[in-house]
Amino acid sequence: MIEYENLRKSNQLFFEQYNDSFSEVLDSGWYILGSKVKKFEEEFASYNGASYCVGVASGLDALILSLKVLDIESGGEVIVPSNTYIATILAIIHAGLIPVLVEPDISTYNIDPEKIRRKITDKTKAILVVHLYGKPCDMNSISKIAEKYNLKIVEDCAQAHGAKVIDKNVGTIGDLGAFSFYPTKNLGCLGDGGAILTNNLILYEKLMKLRNYGSSIKYHNDYIGYNSRLDELQAAFLSTKLRYLDRINQHKRTLAAIYHQNLNDHIIKPDIVDDLLDVYHIYPIRHPKRNKLKEYLLNHNIKTEIHYPIAPHKQKAFSLYFKNETFPVSEEIHDTILSLPISFSTTADEVAKVCEVINQFGR
Ligand SMILES: *Cc1c(COP(=O)(O)O)cnc(C)c1O
C-alpha cells in the first residue's frame, strides 16, 4: 500500500531529539509560554526574515488573533478566497467580521486579484489571502490593490511554511502572517500549535497580550484577551523540526517534479509559476472523473485525499451566508481535485509508481 501520509514514519528522523526535548521540558517544571517558546519564536521569525513571532495555540487562533489585533470595527468586510479550508472563513466570523468570498484562478487555485477589485466596498477593511496547497498567491498584484484601497493584508500560511515570492517568505509580505503547526503541515508538531509573524512592533506587543488573557504582567489585563498559548513541549519539537524544514520542502519539491515530468497530459497538473517557491503541502491534480480515479487508485493500493470535497459556500455551517451567490470556479475545483501522496515519508519510487498507474487510467 502506498500511503497518503504516515506521521509515524514522517517523524521517525526526529524521534531521538523529540525524546530528549520531552525529558528536558518535563524536568524543567515549566510547561506553557517559557524559554522554549521564546526560543522557537526567535528562530521562526529569523528563519522567515520577520521582525517578530508570537506562538499561539492553533492555526485557527493565529488567524482569529491576526484579525482581532487589527481592531476592525465589527461588520467590516474581509475578502477571502472561495475555495479555502473552512478555518480561514471561520476565523473572519469569529472575529466579528463579514467574509466576502472571491473566486480563485482556475490554474493556480489561489485568489484571483482581478476579481478582488469587484468585491471591494466602503466596508472592505482587509484581504485574507491563502497560499493554498503551498503555492504563494500573486502578492505583487494583491499588495497594489491593498495599497490603493487602504486595506490590511493577513496571510494564511497554514499550508506554506517556507514558501517564497522571489526572495520573500510568505507571512512577511502582508501585515500579519498566520501559521498552523498541525501535525500534517510541512512544519508540524505533535499536537496543536500556531504562530503569527509581523514586522509591526505595535501589533506584536498587543498580540503578546491578546494570546494570554490580555496580559503581559500577571493579573494586569489590558485587553479582552484569549487563552491561546503555545506549549513548551510543542515549541521544543518545533525548534528541532524547523532545522529540517528546508529539507522537508525540498523533498516535497523533488517528488512534485517527478509527478510533473511523468504524469500524462490528460491529467491537469499544478501550475508552475515563475518567481514563486511552491512548497507542495499538497500535490493536487484535477480530472473530470475524479471519484472514479480515486477508486481506481485505491484498487491499485494507492491512497489519495480530496482537498476539499465540499466548497465552503455549500457547507451547512454557512447556510445563512453567501445566499444568492454562485462560485462556479470553486465548485469546478472541488468536483475535480485529487491530492496525490507527497509526504516526507513518500519515496521517489512510490511517486514513479503512482504516475505509472495513473497513466493507465481509462485506457
Ligand atoms: C490547517 C489550516 C488552518 C487551521 O489550522 P489549525 O491548526 O488546524 O487550526 C487554517 N487555514 C488553512 C489553509 C489550513 O490548511
The ligand as a MOL file (V3000), in Angstrom:
LIG
                    3D

  0  0  0     0  0            999 V3000
M  V30 BEGIN CTAB
M  V30 COUNTS 15 15 0 0 0
M  V30 BEGIN ATOM
M  V30 1 C -4.7640 23.7510 8.6920 0
M  V30 2 C -5.2940 25.0430 8.2020 0
M  V30 3 C -5.8120 26.0250 9.0670 0
M  V30 4 C -6.0950 25.7790 10.5120 0
M  V30 5 O -5.0490 25.3470 11.2880 0
M  V30 6 P -5.3390 24.5700 12.6710 0
M  V30 7 O -4.0180 24.4980 13.3090 0
M  V30 8 O -5.9360 23.2560 12.3290 0
M  V30 9 O -6.3050 25.4130 13.4560 0
M  V30 10 C -6.1530 27.2570 8.5350 0
M  V30 11 N -6.0450 27.5050 7.2230 0
M  V30 12 C -5.5910 26.5800 6.3490 0
M  V30 13 C -5.4720 26.9410 4.8980 0
M  V30 14 C -5.2190 25.3130 6.8000 0
M  V30 15 O -4.7820 24.4020 5.9330 0
M  V30 END ATOM
M  V30 BEGIN BOND
M  V30 1 1 1 2
M  V30 2 1 2 3
M  V30 3 2 2 14
M  V30 4 1 3 4
M  V30 5 2 3 10
M  V30 6 1 4 5
M  V30 7 1 5 6
M  V30 8 2 6 7
M  V30 9 1 6 8
M  V30 10 1 6 9
M  V30 11 1 10 11
M  V30 12 2 11 12
M  V30 13 1 12 13
M  V30 14 1 12 14
M  V30 15 1 14 15
M  V30 END BOND
M  V30 END CTAB
M  END
